Every structure is written in C-alpha cells, then in structure tokens.
C-alpha cells in the first residue's frame, strides 16, 4: 500500500487501492471501476469498530452536495434494498480480519483532485484525469488518460500502463512509464514524458509536441507511428525496436531527436521500420549509437554527429544535410546521397554513392576519410575550398577504396585567398581510380584555371591561370556600375 495526502479539510486516508470488479468475490454489480479503501485508515466516526460493519452489501446514497466526510462517517448508509446507489460499501466473509475489509467507490475519486498515490489492480476501465501527483505502483489498463498541466504520474519500476482506446493526452509530467498504446488508441505528449518500456501500436500511436525521453529499461518497441514535432532524447540505455513493417518514426521539420552515447535502434520483430527525418537528428556523447539491420533512414533535414560514431544501415538523403561535426559515421551498406550535402571533418566507415548531392570536406578547410568506396555520378559534385598552400588550409578527401569520378569538381576560395600560377594543392588520395570529373568549376571568381595531376594514387590541382590585374579593375568597375544602376532605379521608383 502507499500513502495519499489530504483530500479535504475533514478527513484523510493513508492508503488507496484501485481495483476492478467485486472486491473479495462478493456478487455485487460494480460500475466502470472501483476504488477500494482498506479500513485501517485514519477516518472519523465508527469505521474502526468492525462490529458495526455489515457482511452483506450496504449501499450509500451519494449526494454531490454532501461532503466526503458525511459519506465516510456512515451517517447516510441505507440498506441496498432501498434502491440504486452511486457507490457501495461491502464487507468480506470468511473470517477475515478488519484490515482486509474494504469500501468501494465506483466514482472517479480524481473528481476531488487529491494528491494521491494509486495502487492499481488488473483493469481500471476509466477515462482518468490527473491534475495533481499520483504514483502508479501496480499494473493498470485505462480507456484513456489525461494528465493536466501541473499534474504528475510517477510510474514505479516493474509497473505497466496500457491505454486501450480513445485519445490520451499528457500536458503535465509522466515519469518511468512502461506504457503501451494499443491499436485504436493514441497518446499526445504536450508536457514531459519518460517512456521506459512497452509498445506503440497502430497509426494513432504517439505524438510528441513536448519533451519525450526514451529510456529503455525494459523492452521498448514501436510497431505503429511515433511523430515528433518537439524534442526527443534517447538515452544510452537499452534498445528501441522499430519493427512490424508498418513502424514509422517521423522527426518533423523543426523537431530535434538526440540519441546519446551507445543508444540503439533495432529492427525489432515483424520486419524493418522506417525513420523519416525532416528535422534535426543528433548523435551526442561518446561510443557508437547504432541503427541496426534494415531500418530505413530517409533524410531531408539535418543529421549531425557531434561526437562518437553514428552507425546507419540503410541511409538515403534526398535533401538537407549530413554534418560530421567532430564525430564519425559508419554505413553497413552504401549511403545514397541523392541530394543535399555531406560535409564536415571525420571518418566515414563504409561507401558513399553521390548521384545528386554535394560532398564537402571540412567546415571551411578540413578533411574526410572514407574507409570504403566513393562513387560520384554525373549530377554529383565534390567541393574543395582553398584557403592557403599549407596542409590544413585547403580541403582534403582520402578514399581508402575506389574513387569513381564522373561529376563536377567545384573550387572555392577562403578568407580572400588568391592562388598564384603554379600553386599546387593535393586534394585527394585513393586506393584505385576510375573515371574523371566531367567539369571543373571555380565558384565566385572568374579567370582562374586549374589542371589535374593524377600521380601516385592521388589528385593534385595545379593553378594554370589567374585573372589579369586589369580584370580585377574591370570587375570592380562593373560592380560599382551595377550598384549605381540599382541606386538610380531605386530613385526612379521611389
């Protein structure tokens, strides 16, 4: 049993038991559920004298105008034969002692907004509203649950909460929840929710608009839909299973999903699921966070590896950005870059197929090591930024495999750097090479020309031509002319 707090100014209970069906097997017709209060509690009147209890069903007529104290002192008890009632008191037969007697309330006790801990029986078929603090210390099955702003549901280790139908909502705080959202039910989190086990089943699933912590201390599975427009943090503990074929995790634009340390997302049972990222997906902390098996990861937002390693198995990017921000990537099958950018500094273990995106080593001069193959299609591009002649002042790509080239080599200058004729830049190494860049483009400057030298398993750029000094003057005059024209046009339209 657990302790509850003050419900009104006139009485106090020390424990509360929530059950389903007739207490002790007595054949009474119950309502949707019942609240059973052991009688060895602090209360007024003659409740502590078991000789005053009836071993038959005794009904209390309930009047909302009366206080809870009026009801519990027994002054309004009548025989059950006098009619229906709002709730019933009953004793148990079989010589049980007074501590095993109980009173049942088939009315929602939470109407009185107590601060209360709940010891829940097998099935509580209620639409429960929580506005204060409740502790769940046994399993519960609810039709639906609503936690109001400021309300709190604390789920003790080893307990489970099942939501079987309807739309549940949390605007407060739920901690330690081993919660299952069954098919036909849904749960929307507007507040703070800790999901530590259970299953999300069905397309209604779980919608997070607040703060969701996935902390898998027991089996935690997504078989339906999890949609995030808020913030999700998956801790380094345990595994989140995404399976059943229809399982989908949608990280919407503006949303943040952070997987910490060595957190894992696995295929689960029933076939692989899908992760669709249009927001920000972050790997933080040391260790390797893994998205295993055949779980599809589709990126149109930003994937950012801040530290450690993010291991992906089935990665496709059609837009957006993948950022090696002091971290590393592992691909168990070739990453498909159909659009967007792959940039940063770090190591990629696995192969890259760039058929429509941009590979850009560094954040303004840096390097990427690919322990695998790099394939660049006609619509793909490699961007190399030049900021000086020394190592570390220009971008570098190291392919410990086959470099298959066929797209565009883009060259840009950093921090006002202007190379001279004959300057060289060793921008790439590879184990073997097929093909060549279809074109070389210098971005943001004209008059520069570069040639390629493929020697010794690497690629060196050689500066062949630079703009004539007069061209710099003409470029400046042209820019001033455009500015003057824009000013005159602005005056005419004012």
N, C-alpha and C positions, 0 to 999 in steps of 0.2 A: 504494500500500500504506500501511498505518497501523501504528502501534506498539501492542503489547499489553504488559501487565505480567506480573508473576510469577504463575505457575500453581501451582508447588510449590517446595520448597526446593532441588530438584535440577536444575531446568532452566528455561530462559527462551527464549521466541520473540520475534522483533522484528516479525513481520507475520503476518497471518492472512487467508486468502481463503476465503469460503464460497461454494460453487457447487452446481450440480445436474447430475447425470448424469456419465458417464465423462469424466474430465479428458483433454483432448487427443484425444478421439475414439476412444480405445482401448476395445475392446469388452468391458468388464468389467461385471458385474452389480453395480449400486450398491444401497444401502439407501434409506431415505426421503430422505436428503440426504447431503452430504459436506462435510467441512472440509478444504480444500486448503492446505497449508503450504509455501511456497517454501523450497527447501533452502539458500538463502544466509542462513540464520538462525543465531543463536547456539545451538548444541546440543553435547552431548558425543559421544564415540565417533567413528566414521569417516564421518559423514554428509557431511563436506566433501570427501571423496575420491570423485569421480564414477566412478572405475574400479570401485568396489565396488557400484555400482548395477546392477540388472538391468533390461534394456529389455523384459522380459516382466512379467507380473503376478506380484507377490510378495505373499504373504498373511502377516499377523502374527496368530497366535492370541492372543486377548485374554483375560486373566485379571484379574478385578477386584481380586484380591489383590496383583497386581504393581503397581509404581509406574509412573507415566508415564515416568520415566527409563529403566526396564527396557525399555519398548517402543521408545522413541526411539533407544536405543543399538543397536537391531537384534539383540540377543542372542537373541531368540525368533523370528526370521524362519524360515519354512519354505517349501517350495515349495507353490504353490497346489494341486497335485495331491493333497496330503495331506488335503484336506477343506475344509469350510466354515470361515469365519472371521468374526470380529466386525468387522474392518476391514482394508483392503488398502493396500499401498504399490505404486505403479506409476511407471515412468519413461515418457518420451515418446520416440518415434522421430523421425527426420528431421534428425538432426544438431543439435538444439537444445542450447544451452549449459547449464551446470549451474544457472544461475539460473532456468531455465524448467522444471526438474524439480519434482515435487511429491509430497507424501504426502497421502493422503485418509483421513479419519476419518468413517465413516458412523455415528458415535455422537454423542449430544449432548455437545459439549465443555462446555456450561454446567453439566453434572453436577459439574464440578470447581470451579465458582464462581470463575472467574478474573476479574480486572479486564482487560477485553479490548475492543479496537476491532474491528468486523466490517466487512469489505469483501464485500458480498453480491452474488451472481450473479443469474441471471434468476429462478429459482423455488426457494425453500427450503421444502419441504413438511414443516415441523416444527411441533410444538406446543412453542414455545420459552418457557423460563422464564429470566428475568433477575433475578439477585439482587445484582449489582454494577453497574459502569459500562460501558456499551457505546456505541460510536459507529457509526452507520449511514452509510456514505459511498457506497453504490450502492443500486439498487432491490432490494426484497425482497418476496416473496409468501409468507405464512405461513398455515398452517391456523388457528393461534391463537397468542396472545401473552399471557404472564403476567409482569408486572413486579412483583416483590415489594416490600414496604415497605423502603425504603433503596436499592432498585435504581434505575438510571437508564439511559434510552435517549436518546442525543443524535443526532438526525437532521440530517445536513448539508444545506445548501441544494442543491436540484436532485435530491434523492433522494425516493423514494416507497415507502410501505409499504402492502401490500394484505393485508387479513385476509379469507380466503375462506370460512371455515366455523367453526362452534363458537363458544364464548363466551370472549372475551378479557377480560382484567382488568388494570388498572393501579392498583397500590397505592403506587407509587413516583413517579418523575418521568419524563415524556416531553417533550422539547423539539423544536421545529421540525418537527413531524410533518406531512408531506403524506400523510395516511392515508385509505384508502378501506375502508369496512366494507361488504362485498358482501352481497347478499340472502342470508339464511340464516345470516349471522354477526351477532355483537353485540359491543360493547365497553362495559364498565363502568369508569368512572373513579372511583376512591376516593382518589386522590392528586392530583398536579398534572399537567395535560395541556395542551400548546400545540398547537392544531390550526391549521395554516398553509395547508392545501390538501387536495384530494381530495374524496371524496363519501361521504355516509352513505346507504346504500340499504337499503330493507326496514324492516319494522316493529320488528325487534330493535334495529337502529340503535345509537345512542349514548346511554348513560345516565350522567349526571354526578351523582355524590354528593360530589365533592370540589371542586377548583378547576380550572375549564376556561377557558383563554384562546383566543378565536377571533381569530387574527391572519392574515387572508387575504393572504398574499404571492403566492399563485397562485390559480387557480380553485378555489373552495371552495363546495360545493353540498350541500344537504340535500334528498334525494329520499325519505327514509324518516322515521324518528321520532327526535327528539332530546328527551329527557326530563331536566329539571334539577330536582334537589332540593338542590343545593349552591349554588355561586357560579360564574357565567359572566361574563367580561369580554370584550366585543367591542371590539377596538381601532379606532382611526380609519382604519386601513389597509384598502383594498380593499372587496370586496363579498361578503356571504354570500348565496348564491342559495337560495331556498326554492321549489321547484317540483315538477313532476311530478304535480300534482293530489293525491297522497296524502301529501305532505310535511307534517309536523306538528311544531311546536316547542311543548312543554309546559313552562311555568315553574310548578312546583307551589307550593302554599302553603308559606311559609317559605323558599322559594328566592329568590335575587337574580340578576337579569340586568341588567348595566350595559352600555350602548352609549355609547362615548366619542366626543367630537369630531364628526367628519363620517363616522362609520361608516355603512354602508349594508346594508340587507337588500332584495334584489330578488326578483322573481317567479321568475327562473330559467326553464328550459325545461320544456315539457310542461304548462303551466297553473299557476295560482297555488297556493300553500300556505296554511297556517293557523298563527297564533300564538295559543295559549291561555295567558293569564296569570292565575294564581291567587295568585302571589307578589308580589314587588316588581320592577318593571321601571323602570330608572332611565336617564335621559339626563343625562350629565355632560360637562363640557368645552365649549369654545366651538364655534361652527359649527353646521351643521344635520345631524343624523342622520336618515336617510330610510328609511322602509319603503315601498317603491315599489309601483306597479302595483296589482294587485287582491289583494295579500296580505291576508287577513282577520286582523284583530287583535281578539280577544274578551277583554274584561277583566272579571274578577270579583275581582281583587286590587287592587294599587295601581300606578298609573303615575305616576311622579314626574319632573318636568322641573326639574333643579337649575340648569341654565344652558344657554345656547344655545337651539336650537329642535329639537323632535322633530316630524318630518313623517310623518303617517299617511294612508293612502289609504282604508281600509275598516274603520272603527273602530266597535265595538259594545260598550257597557258594560251589563251586566245587574245588577251588584252591585259593591261595592268603592268605589274612589276614584281620581279623576284629579286630581293636585295640581300646579298651576303654582307651583313653589317657586323663584321668581326666573327661571324660564325661560318659553319660549313654545311654542305648539302651532300646527301647520298641518294642516288637513284638506282633501284634494283632493276628497272627497265628504262630504256632511253626516254629522257624528258622531251616532250614535244613542245617546242616554242613556236607557236603559230602566229603570235602577235605579242605586242608589249616589249618589255625589256628584261634582260637578265644582267644584273650589274653587281659591282662590289668587289671586295677582296676576300679571298679564302680558297678553300679546296672543294671541288666537286668530285665525288667518287661515283662514277657512272658516266654514261654517254649523253650527249646533247644533240638533238636534231633541231636545227634552227631553220625553219622553212618560211618564216614570215615575220620574225622578230628582230631584235637588236641585242647583240652580246656586247657589253661594255665593261671591260675590266676596270676595277678601281672606282673610287669616288674622287674624280679629278686626280688622276695618276695613281695606279695601283695594279694589282696582278690577280689573275685567276689561274689556278692549276686544275686541269681536268684529267683525272685518272680514268680515262676512257677515251671514246672517240668524239670528235666534233665534226658534225655534218652541217654544211650551210647550203641551203637551196637558193635558187635564183632570186627569190623575194626576201632572203635573209640578209643581215648585214653585221659586220664587225666594226665597232667604233674604237679608234685608238686616239687618245689625247696626248699631245706633245707639249711639255712644259719646260724642257731643257734637255741637255745632252747626257746627263749623268743617270746612272741606274736609280730607279725610283722616281725620276722626273717625267717619265713617259710610261704609258700603259704597256703591259706585257701579258701574253697568253701562252701557257705551257700545256701542250696536249700530249699526255703520255699514252698515246694511241695514234689512230689515223686521223689526220685532218683532211676532210674532203671539202674543198672550197668551190664556190660557184656563185656567190652573191656579190655584195658590194663591200669594199673596204672604205670606211669613212674616216677622215682625218680631221681633227680639230686642234686648235692651239689654246694653251692655258696661260693666264696671267700675262698677256701681252707678249708672249714668246714668239719670235720670228726667226725661223731657221735660215742658215746661210747655205749657199750652194756647196754641196759636198758633205753636209752634215748627215750622219747616219744614226739609225735607230733600230736596234734589234728587238722587234716587237713580238716574235713568236718562235716557239720551238715545238717540235713534233717528232714522234717516232717514225711515221711514214706520212706521205703526202699524195693525194690525188687531186687533180683539177687545179684551178687558179681562180682568183677573184675576177668576176666579169667586168668590174669597173672600179676605179679609184676616184673618190670624190673628196675635195677639200672643202670643209664647211666654213662659211663665214669669211672667206678670203679668196681672192682671185689672183692669178699669176703664178701660183705655186704649182710645181710639178714634182712628182716622186716616181722613182722606179723601184722595182722589187729585185732583190738578190736572194735566191733560194740556194743556200750553201750549208753543208754540214748539219742537215736536219733542222734548219731554222730559216726564218724570213727576216731580212733586214731591209728597211726602207732607206733609200738614198735620195737626198734632195737634189733635184736636177735643175730647177729653175725657181727664181723668186721674182716678185714684182720689181720692175724698174722704179727708181726713185720718182721719176715723173709720174708714174702710175699712182703712187701714193698721194701725190699732189692732186692729180685729177680725181682720185677717189674722194679726197677731202673737199674739193670744189663741188663735185657732184652732190655730196651730202649737204653742203651749205645751200646749194641751189634748191634742192628738194625741200629744205627747211624754209627757205624764203618763199617758195611757191605755196607751201602749206599755210604760212602766215598770211600771205596775200589772199588766198582763198578763204581763210577764216574771216578776214576783214570784210570781204565782199558779201559773205553770208550772214554777217552779224546784223 
